Amino acid sequence: MDRYEASSLINKPVVTDKGRKLGEVADLQFEEKSGEILNIILKNPTDNAERLGLEKTKDGFLVPFVAVKAVGDYIVISEEDLV
Protein backbone atom coordinates (compact mmCIF):
# COMPACT_ATOMS: atom_id res chain seq x y z
CA MET A 1 0.00 0.00 0.00
CA ASP A 2 1.20 3.52 -0.75
CA ARG A 3 2.11 5.97 1.98
CA TYR A 4 -0.27 8.77 2.95
CA GLU A 5 -0.15 11.65 5.39
CA ALA A 6 -2.51 10.78 8.25
CA SER A 7 -4.20 14.17 7.89
CA SER A 8 -5.08 13.37 4.26
CA LEU A 9 -7.29 10.49 5.44
CA ILE A 10 -9.47 12.68 7.68
CA ASN A 11 -12.99 13.18 6.24
CA LYS A 12 -12.51 10.53 3.53
CA PRO A 13 -15.59 8.34 3.00
CA VAL A 14 -15.25 4.75 4.20
CA VAL A 15 -17.01 2.06 2.15
CA THR A 16 -16.89 -1.71 2.07
CA ASP A 17 -15.79 -3.81 -0.88
CA LYS A 18 -19.48 -4.64 -1.32
CA GLY A 19 -20.37 -0.95 -1.77
CA ARG A 20 -21.81 -0.28 1.69
CA LYS A 21 -21.03 3.17 3.07
CA LEU A 22 -19.88 3.09 6.70
CA GLY A 23 -19.20 6.77 7.38
CA GLU A 24 -16.21 9.11 7.21
CA VAL A 25 -12.82 9.14 8.90
CA ALA A 26 -12.92 11.24 12.09
CA ASP A 27 -9.56 10.17 13.47
CA LEU A 28 -7.03 7.34 13.61
CA GLN A 29 -5.90 5.23 16.55
CA PHE A 30 -2.16 4.50 16.65
CA GLU A 31 0.01 2.09 18.61
CA GLU A 32 2.12 4.54 20.57
CA LYS A 33 5.49 2.77 20.38
CA SER A 34 5.49 1.57 16.79
CA GLY A 35 3.27 4.24 15.22
CA GLU A 36 1.20 1.51 13.56
CA ILE A 37 -2.39 2.51 12.75
CA LEU A 38 -4.75 0.25 14.68
CA ASN A 39 -8.21 1.60 13.86
CA ILE A 40 -10.10 4.18 11.88
CA ILE A 41 -12.59 6.08 14.03
CA LEU A 42 -15.76 6.84 12.06
CA LYS A 43 -17.88 9.97 12.16
CA ASN A 44 -21.33 10.22 10.65
CA PRO A 45 -21.72 6.42 10.81
CA THR A 46 -24.42 4.79 8.74
CA ASP A 47 -26.63 1.92 9.87
CA ASN A 48 -24.19 -0.38 8.07
CA ALA A 49 -21.52 0.30 10.71
CA GLU A 50 -23.73 -1.19 13.41
CA ARG A 51 -25.07 -4.00 11.21
CA LEU A 52 -21.54 -5.17 10.48
CA GLY A 53 -20.83 -5.40 14.19
CA LEU A 54 -18.15 -2.71 14.40
CA GLU A 55 -16.98 -1.94 17.91
CA LYS A 56 -18.50 1.26 19.27
CA THR A 57 -16.60 3.45 21.73
CA LYS A 58 -17.26 6.89 23.18
CA ASP A 59 -15.29 8.29 20.21
CA GLY A 60 -17.29 6.42 17.55
CA PHE A 61 -17.25 3.17 15.63
CA LEU A 62 -13.86 1.52 15.13
CA VAL A 63 -12.78 0.00 11.82
CA PRO A 64 -9.70 -2.23 12.16
CA PHE A 65 -7.02 -0.84 9.87
CA VAL A 66 -6.00 -4.37 8.85
CA ALA A 67 -9.32 -4.51 6.94
CA VAL A 68 -8.29 -1.62 4.63
CA LYS A 69 -7.94 -2.84 1.03
CA ALA A 70 -7.42 0.47 -0.80
CA VAL A 71 -7.08 4.19 -0.23
CA GLY A 72 -8.01 6.73 -2.88
CA ASP A 73 -11.05 8.98 -3.10
CA TYR A 74 -12.57 6.44 -0.68
CA ILE A 75 -11.13 4.10 1.90
CA VAL A 76 -12.25 0.61 0.92
CA ILE A 77 -12.71 -1.98 3.69
CA SER A 78 -12.88 -5.75 3.24
CA GLU A 79 -16.12 -6.99 4.85
CA GLU A 80 -14.57 -10.44 5.28
CA ASP A 81 -11.78 -8.97 7.41
CA LEU A 82 -14.32 -7.37 9.77
CA VAL A 83 -15.66 -10.73 10.94
C-alpha positions in Angstrom: 0.0 0.0 0.0 1.2 3.5 -0.8 2.1 6.0 2.0 -0.3 8.8 2.9 -0.2 11.7 5.4 -2.5 10.8 8.2 -4.2 14.2 7.9 -5.1 13.4 4.3 -7.3 10.5 5.4 -9.5 12.7 7.7 -13.0 13.2 6.2 -12.5 10.5 3.5 -15.6 8.3 3.0 -15.3 4.8 4.2 -17.0 2.1 2.2 -16.9 -1.7 2.1 -15.8 -3.8 -0.9 -19.5 -4.6 -1.3 -20.4 -0.9 -1.8 -21.8 -0.3 1.7 -21.0 3.2 3.1 -19.9 3.1 6.7 -19.2 6.8 7.4 -16.2 9.1 7.2 -12.8 9.1 8.9 -12.9 11.2 12.1 -9.6 10.2 13.5 -7.0 7.3 13.6 -5.9 5.2 16.6 -2.2 4.5 16.6 0.0 2.1 18.6 2.1 4.5 20.6 5.5 2.8 20.4 5.5 1.6 16.8 3.3 4.2 15.2 1.2 1.5 13.6 -2.4 2.5 12.8 -4.8 0.2 14.7 -8.2 1.6 13.9 -10.1 4.2 11.9 -12.6 6.1 14.0 -15.8 6.8 12.1 -17.9 10.0 12.2 -21.3 10.2 10.6 -21.7 6.4 10.8 -24.4 4.8 8.7 -26.6 1.9 9.9 -24.2 -0.4 8.1 -21.5 0.3 10.7 -23.7 -1.2 13.4 -25.1 -4.0 11.2 -21.5 -5.2 10.5 -20.8 -5.4 14.2 -18.2 -2.7 14.4 -17.0 -1.9 17.9 -18.5 1.3 19.3 -16.6 3.4 21.7 -17.3 6.9 23.2 -15.3 8.3 20.2 -17.3 6.4 17.6 -17.3 3.2 15.6 -13.9 1.5 15.1 -12.8 0.0 11.8 -9.7 -2.2 12.2 -7.0 -0.8 9.9 -6.0 -4.4 8.8 -9.3 -4.5 6.9 -8.3 -1.6 4.6 -7.9 -2.8 1.0 -7.4 0.5 -0.8 -7.1 4.2 -0.2 -8.0 6.7 -2.9 -11.1 9.0 -3.1 -12.6 6.4 -0.7 -11.1 4.1 1.9 -12.3 0.6 0.9 -12.7 -2.0 3.7 -12.9 -5.7 3.2 -16.1 -7.0 4.9 -14.6 -10.4 5.3 -11.8 -9.0 7.4 -14.3 -7.4 9.8 -15.7 -10.7 10.9 
